[in-house]
Amino acid sequence: MADVFVSYARSDKARVAPLVAAIEANGWTVWWDPEICPGQEFDRQITAELKAAAAVLVIWTPKSVESRWVRGEARWGAEHGILVPVRFERAELPIDVSTLHTTDMDGWGADRRSSQAQEVIRALGTMIARKNAPRPASAYFAPAQSASAPDPKRVAICVLPFANMSGDPEQEYFSDGITEDIITDLSKVSALGVTSRNSAFVFKGKHVELPKVARELQVQYVLEGSVRKSGGRVRITAQLVDGTSNDHVWAERYDRGLNDIFALQDEISQAIVKALKLKILPEEKQAIERRGTENVDAYNLYLMGRQFYASGPENNTRLAAAIVRMCKRATEIDPEYASAWALMAHSQMILRHNLRGADDDGLVAAERALTLDVNLPAAHAVKARILGDKGRHDEARPKLRSH
């Protein structure tokens, strides 16, 4: 296992190689060009190397930002506090990692003595030293835990991607959206430690052994299920499994009208908490029930837009235009839907960047989102990026520090 995991687009290999050489010159090991066959074995090795690395170095270029693999690895590194991002050609960064300091490598000349290379080396060195730091004596008398291990005071749970049983691949956005919202809801319960969306979605579309998933992700329980959406009705099955014994702790099937989808999500979250004999604090219950919209049509449009963003290349003009159309329709239906405004702002920013003549840079939509929900991280992030592009760095920096 290597000290540094390098995430990059294969077409950028030539520009990545000198940076890898500079890192290796410091005596560190790098995982960046594995000679293994693609497929499930490749997925497993990537997961293992990510977990073992002290740092994740992501090389952002106009090509790599279009790779959902690179974006996923970057999100994983950011969530675990070990991401070191660099970029070439002023590549536009994905919104969910855009708030992190990123080193611009243009003009570094493959010189390991350059200020850019030294900045990257210092960042990597800090993370490697942190991982290799001697443990206090008391730690040797406690069970070993990785840096990303769940809080032992909380019950650790993973929500696997719910299977789309609608018979229509285009309904995948809906089952993924339901999964993500359940993850978000459970994350609001202080008694639970919930595996991140990116770690859970590594298992999407795969036949997995739940105890093995539980061991890999260091969780006590695994939630799996399926979604069937047809016409105006939705059927959701869900089962909570003990990761050690593989026994069912709780299982239920819901068959409701689509208009009941929000109440149904609340019901599932609360049923899981009850099955685990935990308590939801009043403020946590209120947070779970706060959906951003009560309109199913607006919600459906937002889910489609969010799926386009999550699964496609970020800087694709056609996708960005489609997301803007969906979010505009969603905000026409519900003008107070802050998340839809924030997603629209991001896609308008992409369009302005790709089509220099585009009228809207997304700032109005971002500010509208923040007026509706001042604590919405996505809205703060996209506003900071837009202000940075305008050269208004003094206004952007406070948003990056606080969000």
N, C-alpha and C positions, 0 to 999 in steps of 0.2 A: 504494500500500500504506500502511496506517495504522500509527500508533504503538501504539494500543491496540485489541485485539480484544475486543468485549463479547459474552459468551454469556448468553442469557436466554430465558425463555419469552415468546412473542409476546403472551400475555394480560397480561404485566406491563409492556408498553411504556410506559404512562403513568407508572409509578414509576421507570422506568429513564431516561427523557428528562431529568429535572433533574440526574441524576448525570452523564450524558453532557455536558450543558451545562457543568457544573462542571469537567469534564476539559478540554473544548475551550477554556474560559476561560484555561487555562494555555498555550494555543498548540499543544496536541497534537492530532493527527488521530485520529479514532475510526471503526472499522468496526463498525456495529451494526444498520443497517436497510437491507440491500442491496435494490435494486430489480431483481432478476434472476429469471429463471424457475427453478423447482425442477427437479430432475433431475440428470443427470451434470454439466452445466455448473455447477450450484450446488455440487455436491460438490467439484469442482476448485477453484472460487474460495474455498471455505471452507478447503481445505487450503493454498492459496497464501497466504491472508491470515493464517492461523495461523502459518505458517512465517516470514512477514515481520514479524509484530508483535513489539514489544519486550516487551509484557505482555499477558496474557489476564485480563480482569476478568470474573469469573463472578458473576452475581446469583442467589443462592439464595433461592427462595421455595417455599411449599408446592406451587406449580405446576411450577416449573423442576426440582425434585428428581425429578419424575416423568418428565422428558424424557431419553431415552437420548442425544439429541444434546448437550444441555447437559452431561450427566455425562461423555460422551466427550471433549468439548472441555476440560472441567475436568481430566480425567486427563492429556490431552496437555499442558496448561499446567504441571501439577504435575511431570510427568516431565521437562520441559525447563527447570524452575526459573524459570518466568515467570508463575506463577499468583498473582493477587490476588483472593481470594474475599471477598464481602460477603453478608450475608443480611438478610432481612426476616421478621418474624413468627416468629422463633426456629425457622426451618425446620430439620428434621433433615438433617444433612449425610451424603452417601454415605460409606461406611466408608473407601474408598481415598483420600479427600482430607480426612477429618475431623481428621487430626493437624495440619493447617496452621492457623495463626492466621487467624481470620475476623472481620471487622469487622461488628458488629451495627448496622444502619442505622435501626432503629426510633427514631422521635423526632428524626431529623436535620432534619426540616422543610424539606427542599430548600434548606438554607442551606449554601453552599459554605464558609462560615466556621466551621461546626460542627466539633467535635472529630472526629466520625466522618469527615466529608468530608476534613478535613485529613490524617487518618491514611491514607486511601486515596490521596490526592494524593501524599503522601510516598513511599508504597510504589511507586506507578507511576513517580514521578520518578526513584527509585533505579534501576529497571530500564531506563527509557529512557536515562538517563545512561550506564548500563553498556554498552548496545548502541551508543551513539553516541560512546563514548570513543575518542580518537585511538589508532590502532594504533602500536606501537613500530616504529622504522625497519626493524628486521630482518624484520618481518612482510611488508613489501612485496616481499621477495625470496623468499617462500614462497607456495605455492598458497593461494588464499583458501579458508577453511573457515567454515561457519556455526557458531553456538554449539552446535548440536545435531549437528554432524558427528561421525561415528564416530572413535574413537581410531585414528590412522594406523598405530599399531603392531599393531593387530588386524585380522583379516580380517572385513570387514563383510558381513552376510548378513541377508536378510529371509525370514521364513516366512509365505507367504500362507495365508489360510484354506483348509484342505482342503475340497474339494467333497463334499457328502453325496450318495453314489450309491446310497443304500439304497432309493430309490423311495418313501420315507415322510418327509414334512417333519418329523414329530415326532422323527426320528432326528438332527436337526440338532445337538442338544445334544452328541451323541457325537462327530461330526466336529469341531465347534468345540473340544470338550474335548481331543481328541487334538492338535489344532493348538496349543492353549495349553500343553499339557504338553511338546511338542517345543520350543516357544519357551523355556519355563522350563529345560528340560534343556540346550539349547545355550547359554543365558545363563550357565550354571555353568562353561563352558569359557573360561578366561582369554584364550585366543588368539583368541576370536571376539568381535566386536561385533554384537549382535543387535538389530534394530529392535524397538521396543516393540509389544506386542499391539495397542494402540489405533491406532497408525500403520498396521500391517499390515492390520487389519480394515476400514480405509477401503475396501479393494478387494474386500471380500466380495461374492460374487454378481455380479461384473462381469467382462466379457471384457476382459482387459488385455494390452498388449504388454509382455513382461517387460523388455526393455531400457529402456523408458520408466519402468517401475516402479523399476528400478535407479537411473536418473538422478534421479528425484524423491526417492527415499529415500537417495541417496548410498551405495549398497551395491555390492559387487563381485559378489555371488551372490544368486540368488533360489531358494528352495525352494517347489515347489508340489506338490499331490497330491490324492488322493481317498480316501474311506473308504466301504466298503460293509459294513454290519453286518446279518447275517441269521441268526436263530436263535442257535446257539452258535458261529458263525464270524464272522471279520472279515477283509476283504481291504483292504489299504492299498497304494496305488501312490504312489511319490514320485520326483521328479526334481529334481536340482540343476542350475541353468542359470547359465552365465557371463553376467553382466549386460551385458557389452560386446559379445561375439561372438554371443550367443544360442545358443551350443553347449551340448549336454548334457555336464556333467562327470561325472554319476553318475545312474543310474536303477535302480529295483528295484521288484518287485511281491512282496508278502508275502500269503500265504493261510494263516491259522492259526486255531486254536481260540481262543475269546474268553478262555480262561484264560491264554493266552500273551501277553496284551496288554501287560503290564509289560515282559517280556523283549523284546517287539517294539519298544517305544518306545526301550529302551536300544540295541537293535541299529541302529535308524535313526540315532540321534544319533551313535553311534560310527562308523557307515559314512560319515556326512557328514564327520566330523573326519578320517577316514582318506583320503577322496577329496580333501580339501583339503591333505593332507600336513601336518597339524598333530598336536600331541601333547596327550593328556589327562593331566594330573597325577593321581597316585593318589588324592589327596583329592577331586579333581573327579569322578573316576569313581565314587567312593563316594557323593558328593552326588547324582549322576544316578541311581544305583541306589536311593537312599533315597526310597521312594514315599509313605510315610505310611500305606499299607495294602497288604496283599498279597491282599486279598479283592476279587474282581472285582465281586461284587454290591454291596458297600459303595461301591466306586469308582463304579459306574454310578449309584447313587442320589445320590452327591455331585455328579457331573457334571450330573445333571438339576437339582439344587438350585442349583448355580452358574450354570447357564444361565438359570434363572428370575430370579436376582439380576441377571445381566448385561443381560438383554434387557427386563425389565419395570420399571415404576415402583417405586422403592425403598420408598415408604411405603404400598404397596397391602396392605391387611390380608389379603385372600385369598391373595395370593402368599406373603406372609410365613408364613402358617399352613401352606401347602403345603410351603414350604422346611423349616420346623420338622419336619413329619411325615417328610420324606425323610431329613433329617439324624438324626432320632431312630432311624429304622430302620437307617441306616448305622452309627450308633454302637452299636446293639444287636448288629449283625452283627460289628463290630470296635470294641470299646470303646476302643481305643488310636488311633483315627483323629483326630488333632488338628485337621486342617483342617475336618472335618465338625463337630466341636465348636464351632470358631470361627464357622463359617457359621450354625450353629444359634443361637449366642449373639446374633449380629447380628439375626436374624429374631425371636427372642424379645424383644429390646429394642424392635424396631418394634411388635410386638404390644402390649407393655406401654404404649408411648406412645399407640397408637391405641385400645386397649381398656383404659381405666384400671383395670378390675377384674382384668386378667390377673395370674396368680399369679407368673410367672417373668419377671424383667427381663433374664435372660441372663448375669448375673454368675457363677453357678455353672458354666455351660458354658464361659465364657471362661477361668475359672481352671483348669478341667479341661484345656482345650486347652494352656494354658501349662505345666501340670504335665507334659504329654506332650512338648511342644516349646517350650522357653523362648525360642527364637529366631523364633517364628512371628509375623510383623508383623501379620497380620490379627487375631490374638488380642489383641495388645497394643493395637491401635487400638480394637477394640470395648470392651475393658475400660476404656480411658481415657474413652470416651464414656459408658459406664454410670456410672462414678465421677463424671464431671462432672455428669451429670443428677441424681445424688444429692447434689450440692453438696460432694463430697469432692475439691476441686480440687487440694489439695496432693498427694494420692496420684496424681491423673491426670497432672499436669504432667511428672513424670520420664519417664513412658511416651511422652508426646508428643515430648519432646526426643530420646529415644534411638531412637525408631522412627517 
